[in-house]
């Protein structure tokens, strides 16, 4: 009953076919007149109550009863009306709410048509054999289609639940990403800008004391200016390392934009090296870009480097992003208190990637490797 129009076509088509079969006999016979009257009741019942059966339980029950009565009485007038079962059984299975109701209604329809055949032909064996086969076939087909429909409904329910779970997971992931970024920014500000501002406050207090005694010197003012410039550089570097960089056009173009902006904001010369870039899914591009941002942020904060190079390498089973600088290096075995390396490892772990860090007097090399299916 999902498409009422097609059911109307089916009802009218079966009624028209049965009308032709009845008229092929002598239409003046009382039996033919009775059969045509039954068909009229069937069609009229459909338009009055049957087409509302999916939304009204009373209408469904009423039309099922009309179908059974019409099939029984009509077949008694003309055996040709036994063909009404072809539309009667599907209507019963569609309109009834429960499988048991459909089974009992099907048995009632088969019994009614069997009684009509017996009255019309006088052959009990013929009536029982025909209706036994019809009932068995209708029950088997109805139960099979019902099981398919139930599995389809269950599958749709599971898909809906999966979609809701994915939405909740995406929301949790976004919240976790926001919280992680806030924590990183808080540590960045505390470790750099906040400390520089504290120093600037102390220098300002020193300058005020010197000013009150009339002994302020250019050296003190230079220290204040230098500290302020340092805070400005740290702020610009933080912005360069944290500001979003669009990945429209591909990850190579995004890395070029990141390098250009980072160089302009921090004074560290950054180059990008990458060969032909294979098609990458957006999640992989985002991870690569974020790792590059965090890697360059570490270069700015810790390496005292003058230049850095971001390299992208691709193989059949992995993608590797390398950030190499010419800074002073550090002891990779020592415990770090910063958030950068751990944050990168956590981000890569979510997509099955790994992070390796090597460092020495010639500089530091940070390599992030993602599986090709990340």
N, C-alpha and C positions, 0 to 999 in steps of 0.2 A: 504493500500500500504506500510505498514511498512516493510513487508517481500516480496520483489519482487519475490523471488523464489516460494513462495506459491501461489502468484497470477498467475504465469506462469503455475503452476500445475493445478490451477482451470480453467484457460482459455483452456488449452489443454485437460483437462478432459471433460469439457462440449462439446468442439468441437468434441472429439472422440465419446461421447455418441450420439450426434446429427447425426454424420456420420453414425453410426450403424443404427439409426432409419430410416434415409433416404434410406440406402441400403437395409433395409428390404422390401421396396417397389421395384418396377421394376427399377433397376439402369439405364436401358437404356432409360427410359422416359426422355423427355426434362425437365420436372419439377424437377426430381431428379438431373439431371446435373446442373440445375440452383441453386438448394439448396446447392449442394456441392461446387459450385463456390463461393457462398455467404459465406459459412463457411471458405473457403480458404482465402477470403478477410479479414474476421474477425481475423483469426489467424495471417495472414501476417501483418495486421494493428497493432495488439498488439506488435509484435516484432519490428516493425519500429517506432511506435510513442507511443503506449499505455503504454509501460513499463517506458517511460520517463515522464509520465503525472504528477507525484508528484513534479517534479522539473521544468517542463516547462508548462506554461499555454497554449501555442499554441498546444503543443502535447496533453494536456488533452482535449481541445475543439475538436481537430481533431478526437481523438479516440471516444469521445462521439458521434459525428456525424456519424462516421463509424458504431458504434454499432447500432444506431437508423436506419440507412439506411439498414444495413445488416438484422436486425430483420424484417423490413417492407417487403423488397423484398424477403428475404428467406422464410418468412411465406407465402407469396403469391405463391411461388413455391411449398412449402410443409408445411402443418399445423404443422408438428412435430417441425419445427424450432421456433414455439412460445415458446418452452422451453428455448430458449436463454435468456429469461427474467430473469431466475434464476441467471445468471451472469451479465446481463445487468444492472439491478437496483443497485446492490452493486457497480459496477464499476462507475456508475453515481454519487452515494453518496460519493464515495471516491475521485474521480477526481475533482469534482466541488468545487470551493472555498467558495461559499455562499449557504445557505439553499434555498433561492429563486431560484437560478440557478438549484439546484438539483431537486426542485419541478417541474419547467418548463421542464427540460430535462426528468424527469420521465413521465410527461404527454405526451411529444412528443413520447417517446418510447411506451407507452401504446396505443397511437393513431396509431402509425405506425404499431404495431403488430395487432391491431384491423382491420385496413384497409387490411392488408395481409390476415387475417382470413376471412374477408368478401369476398375478391377476390377468395380465395381458396375454400371456402365452400358455398358461396352465401347466408349465413344465417346472417342477421344483428343482430338478437336477440342474437344468440350464441356469435357473436363477441363482442357485447356490454356487455353482462353479464360476459363473461370470463375476458375481459379487465377491466371492472369496479371493479371486485373483486381483480384482480392482482394489479391494480393501488392503490386501497385503502389499501391493505395489505402492499405494498412497501412503501407508504408514511408514514403509521403508524410506521412501523418498522424503516424506515430511520430517522424520527423525534425523535423516542425514543432513538435510538443509538446515534444520534447527541447530544441529551440532556445529555446522560450519558458521552459522550466524553467532552462536554463543562464543566460539573461539575468536571470531572477528571482534566481537564486543570486548572480550577479555584482552585481546591484543591491543585494541584501541585504548582501553583503560590503562594498560601498562605503559603504552606510549605517552599518554597524558601524564602519568605519574613520573615517567622518566623526564619529560619536558619540564615539569615542575621542579624535579630534583636538580636538573641542570641549571635552571634559573636560580635556585637557591644557592647552588655551588658557585655559580658565577658571581652572585651578590657577595657571598662569603669571601671569594677570592679577591674581589674588588676592595672589600673592607680590609682584608689582610694586607693587600698592597698599599692601601692608603695609610694604614697604621705603620707598616714597615717604612714607608717613605717619610712619614712624620718623625719616626724615631731616628732615621738616618739624618734628616735635616737638623733635628735637635742636637744630635751629637756633633754634627759639622759646625753648627753655630757656636756650641759650647767650646769646642776644641780650638776654634780659630777666631771668629769675629768677637765672641764674648771676651776671650783673653786679651785680644788686641785692644778692645775698648777699655778694659780694666787698666791696661798699661797707659792708654791715652788719658784716662782720668787722673792717674798718678802724676803723669807729666804735667797736666794742666794745674794740679795742686802745687806742684813744684814751681811752675812759672808764676803762679799767683803769689807764692811766698817771696820769690825773687823780685816780683814787681813791687811788693809792699816795702821792700828794703831798697829799691832802686838799683838792684844788682842783676837784673835779668840780662841774659846773654843771648847772642845769636845761636849758640850751641843748643840751648834749651829749646828755642823756637824751632830749630831744625829737627830736634828730636820729636817735638809735637807734630810737625808737618810730616815727618817720615812715618810716624806711627799712624797718622790719619791716612796717608797714602797706602800703607800696608793694609789697613782695614778696608779701604776702597778696593784694593786689588783682590783681597780675600772674598769680598762680597761679589765682585764681578766674576771671579772664578767659580764661586758657588752657584751663581745664576747660570753661567755657561755650562756647568756640569749637571744642572738639574732641570733646566728649562726644556720643555718638550720640543722634539725635532720631528717634523712630519716625515713619514716614510713613503709618501706618494712619489712615484717614480722609481722605487726600488731602494734596497738597503745601501747600495754603493753611493747613490746620490745623497742619501740621508747622512752617510758618514762624511762625505765631502762637505756638506753644509755644517755638520758638527765640528769638523776640523777647522774650517775657516772661521767660524764664530769663536771657537775656543782659542785659536791663535790670536784673534783680534782682542779678546777680552783679557787674556792672561799674559801675552807676550811669548808664550811657548810655541815654537814652530811645530806644527803637526802636519804630517803627510799621510795620504791614504794610498795603499797599494792593493789592487784586486784585479784578477783576471776576469774572463767572462763569467758572469754570475748566472747560475742555473735558476730555474723557477723555484722560489721559496714560498712557503706559506707565511701568512702575515704574523702568526705567533712567533715563528723562528726569526723573522726580521726584527720584531720588537725586542726579543731577547738579545740578539746581536747588538742592536743599537744601545740598549740599556747597559750591557757589559762594556761597550766602548766608552760610554759616558762615565761610568764608575771608574774604569781604568784610567782615563785621562784625569779624572778628579784626583786619583791617588798620585798621578805624576805631578800635578800642581802642588799638592799638599806636602809630599814627602821626599820627592826625588831631587829637587834643586836642578832639574834638567833644563837644558836649553832647547831641546827638540825631542820629538817623539814620532813614531811611525805606527799607523794602524794597518794591519795586513789581514786580508781575507783569503783563505785557502779552501778549495773544495775538492773532495774526493767522492768516490762512489758511495761510501758509507758514512761520511762525516763532513761537518763544516767546522772550520777552525778560525777563530778571530784572535789575532795576536796584537798586543800593545807593547811596543818596545821603546825604551827611553835611554838617554845617555847620561842619566843622573848618577848619584853617588852610590846607589844600591843600599841594601840592608840585609840583615841576617834573617833568612826565611824560616829558620828553625826556632827563632824566638817567638814568644807569645805576643800577639798584637792585641791592643785594646780598642782599635778602631772597628768601625762597622763595615768598611768597604769590602774587604776580602770575604768575610763571612756572608755578607749580603749577596755578593756575586755567586758564591758557592750554593747558597740557598736557592737563588733564582735558577741556576743551572740544574740543580737537583730536581726541580719540578718538571723539567723536560728531558731528564736522563743524561744531562751533560756533566762535564768535569772541568775543573780549573787547576792549572799547574802554574807555579810561580818559581822562576829562577832569578837570582840576583847576584851581582858582583860589583867589582870596582868599575867595570865598563858600563854598568847600567842594569836595568831590570827588564825581564821579559815575562809578560803575563799572557797565558794562552788558554782560551776557553774553547772547548771542543763539544759540539752538539752532534748527536746521531742524525743521519740524513732524514730519518722519519720523525724528528722532533716536532 
